[in-house]
Amino acid sequence: MRVIIIGCGFAGLRLARSLAKQEGIDVLLIDKNNYHQFQPLFYQVATAGLDASNISFPVRKVFQKVNNVRFRVTSLQQIISAENKIITDIGDFSYDVLVIATGATTNFFGNEKIQQSSFPMKSTAEALALRHHIIENFERALIAKTDEELQARMTVVVVGGGPTGVELSGAIAEMRKYILPKDYPELDFSKMKILLVEGSSETLGAMSEKSSEQSCKYLTALGVTVKTKTVVKDYDGTTVTLSTGETLQTKTLLWAAGVKGNVPEGIDASLIVKGNRIKVDRYNKVIGTENIYAIGDIAYMETPKYPHGHPQLANVAINQGKNLAVNLKHQVNGNKHLQNEFEYHDKGTMATVGRNLAVVDIPKPKLHLGGWIAWVIWMSVHIVLILGVKNRLQIFINWLYKYFTYDQNLRLLIRGSYQPEK
Ligand SMILES: Cc1cc2nc3c(=O)[nH]c(=O)nc-3n(C[C@H](O)[C@H](O)[C@H](O)COP(=O)(O)OP(=O)(O)OC[C@H]3O[C@@H](n4cnc5c(N)ncnc54)[C@H](O)[C@@H]3O)c2cc1C
């Protein structure tokens, strides 16, 4: 069975690893990058807490001792399902089974001006670009010619009060508290403003009410101004216009307000639903196809427990990859009747706001945790989930160093890799 997997994120990587060394299955894994990205810690790369290599793992290393998985770095261009083949930048490939695991990208909801001038954080490269911008911004603040320019450089607006926006604004507030005044003693950081703008009435709206309330409380204590029921309408690179009519001057608008699926060309438009996700059945098979599957963030599956689709989380993606591997193994072994329907067992959700500040919701037994204990749980879970012993060790040492010194030392401005100010 020739299986092509497009995308080496949480879903595609889990599937390929589960199919490794499986007799009768030959896997071609494709990704536009040669590394797997651990997205939950992007915000720490963006705020100079971790090195990009700590959260990005070379795919080839994972499959060094595996003979039935080949890997190609290329972008999928189109699926020609009638001919069971895909077109990529480096040529065409035929499949018996195709698995789409292309994940999601930032959704700017069609606002091109915002797209051009703001900073998203959906890849390691974008997290690094944001880090460079933050550092460059303060270098320029030192030589600002007017008070208006200085204030625009000392103001950060984060859009989207989900986990990404909350974690990012909390981390920037901690930089303001512990690091930036030491690095830039000539600047008055009492003037630095950090705003978190959220369209709904609360932060972390997908979590419990207690988590929402607590996250807002933690952010406020760190000096972040949380503006709920407010939407960013426009941004031209300096002026942000809010739905309330208020305008703000900032050189740093961080866009964490939504994602949309990376749907490849060749998928029937009638199968693409809200959020640009592809409709699949309980086995992750794309509706109406015989041998095309979609897993992870890109897949939209309705179940009695999740009638509006699953949340776009790493754990859902990993488990869909695992389940599909079991089903493909059954197929290749002639046990097609043993196929398992996918069922997601939520083990809990969590988000961190800063040092000793996090929230955790556990569904069974129903439990909410906050503060230091939640923060320790958050760190432990992330250390366990990250790929590679070296990465785990380095992240642990980095966090320990930061905990005791209140500092990180990754604030390098390597200009060759960075496009200065848009
Ligand atoms: C900042 C941030 C923080 C997050 N925090 C959490 C968290 O704390 N907990 C949690 O559970 N979830 C979190 N998530 C969500 C989680 O990362 C996603 O649910 C998960 O990555 C989905 O896995 P996936 O395999 O479907 O897609 P991805 O991990 O996005 O992988 C998709 C892969 O496909 C590749 N690809 C895309 N298009 C093409 C193409 N045309 N050709 C070739 N390759 C392609 C990409 O390069 C990528 O490697 C976070 C996400 C972000 C952005």
The ligand as an ORCA input file, in Angstrom:
! r2SCAN-3c Opt
* xyz 0 1
  C       0.697     29.554     18.603
  C      -0.068     28.264     18.761
  C      -0.213     27.699     20.023
  C      -0.894     26.498     20.171
  N      -1.014     25.960     21.424
  C      -1.626     24.771     21.572
  C      -1.691     24.144     22.840
  O      -1.201     24.682     23.840
  N      -2.296     22.930     22.939
  C      -2.841     22.304     21.840
  O      -3.359     21.190     21.948
  N      -2.828     22.886     20.634
  C      -2.218     24.089     20.460
  N      -2.172     24.670     19.236
  C      -2.852     24.009     18.123
  C      -2.007     22.874     17.569
  O      -0.701     23.320     17.315
  C      -2.667     22.345     16.307
  O      -3.934     21.858     16.657
  C      -1.840     21.231     15.696
  O      -0.590     21.721     15.269
  C      -2.581     20.589     14.525
  O      -1.784     19.598     13.982
  P      -1.837     19.269     12.423
  O      -0.921     18.128     12.214
  O      -3.252     19.139     11.993
  O      -1.286     20.570     11.703
  P       0.121     21.300     11.848
  O       0.796     20.925     13.107
  O      -0.155     22.734     11.583
  O       0.978     20.700     10.651
  C       0.670     20.924      9.305
  C       1.918     20.639      8.493
  O       1.582     20.674      7.114
  C       2.587     21.346      6.390
  N       1.957     21.874      5.163
  C       0.922     22.724      5.081
  N       0.595     22.950      3.799
  C       1.446     22.219      3.048
  C       1.633     22.031      1.645
  N       0.840     22.618      0.733
  N       2.627     21.219      1.225
  C       3.452     20.603      2.126
  N       3.305     20.735      3.456
  C       2.324     21.534      3.919
  C       3.090     22.416      7.342
  O       4.412     22.829      7.016
  C       3.015     21.681      8.693
  O       4.229     21.042      9.012
  C      -1.479     25.875     19.049
  C      -1.349     26.448     17.789
  C      -0.647     27.636     17.645
  C      -0.493     28.247     16.275
*
